[in-house]
Amino acid sequence: MPHATQHADIAGGVTAELDSALRGGPFHVALRAAIAARGLPLQRVQHHLSRHGVKVGVTSLSYWQQGARRPQRPESLRAVRALEEILQLPEESLIRLLARPYEGPAAQRPAARSYRSLMAASDVLEHLLADLGSPLDGGLHTLGHHERVRIGARRELAARESHHIVRAHRDGVDRFVAVHHGDPGCAPERMTVQALDNCRTGRIRSHHDTGVLVAELLFDARLRAGDTFLFRYGVEDGTAGVSREYVRGPGPAGGQYALQVRFDENALPVRCHRFTQHSAAAPRAGRQELALTGRHHSVHLVEPRVRSGIVGIAWDWE
């Protein structure tokens, strides 16, 4: 196989950065350098891929070149081979970089999700809810929502559990659609949804590129307007890399919200803080340091009445 340095005619000359990246990796750096050398926007790259009979979303391409995800599935690897041709790279130059072990972009990735990724997830969520025939207003008002998040020994988002107290505001409500947004690099198709109290799981849908999973939780009875109901469910995740925050995403105002994040005793952060955002595009505010409890290694926040917007907890590992 020709060596990468022998191909100096890529898009008018291989840059030193591209040459180095193709030799030493990692994959996402090489891909980003190759796209830059060709001067192609991601929409054009996607168009070229479609002409090769490969369908890949712009969001996926963006995640690949950021290092937030790595192509792994057969159709994704087909796309990588097509990219080598589209970007005029030596054969196998990108594929061989994927064969190397890589710990993920934890060190480079910012703690906060980007506005673009949040908006992409919002668009996907709308389509998944439509697929389930579920409107954004499911006929329920939230009186209380308590979440417990568990961070594992690998510093990953291992699982979360949600306890809901709701009141129906119309007759005939018999379900709730739960939403889980995993960390960058997660695999929602490998997650497990568990109905824990007063409900059972129904249909489950997910979107790999954005890490969004939605699940129907079916009640044992149809609620009448004014009825209250309590139910509890959990999501086993553990499919992504290092986790740095957990947020309650943009949603309607409601009742009390409590979030507890518990850390494995072998993976404790050096500091934690809570924060708020009026919207995904707004700067973060309301920062307040949180102290880990002794024996249970957890932090928490309580919002007596949730306002629209984002609230969450973030932490630093070192």
LINQUI-V693146 format. One line per field, one symbol per residue. burial: # if it has 9 or more other C-alpha atoms within 8 Angstrom, else .. Layout:
burial=???
This chain:
burial=...#..#..#...#...#####..###########.##...#..##.###...#.#.##############....############.###.###.##..................#####..##..###...#...#.##############.#################.#####....#######..#.####.####....###.##########..####..#.################....#...###########..###.########.#...#..#..#......#####...##.#########..
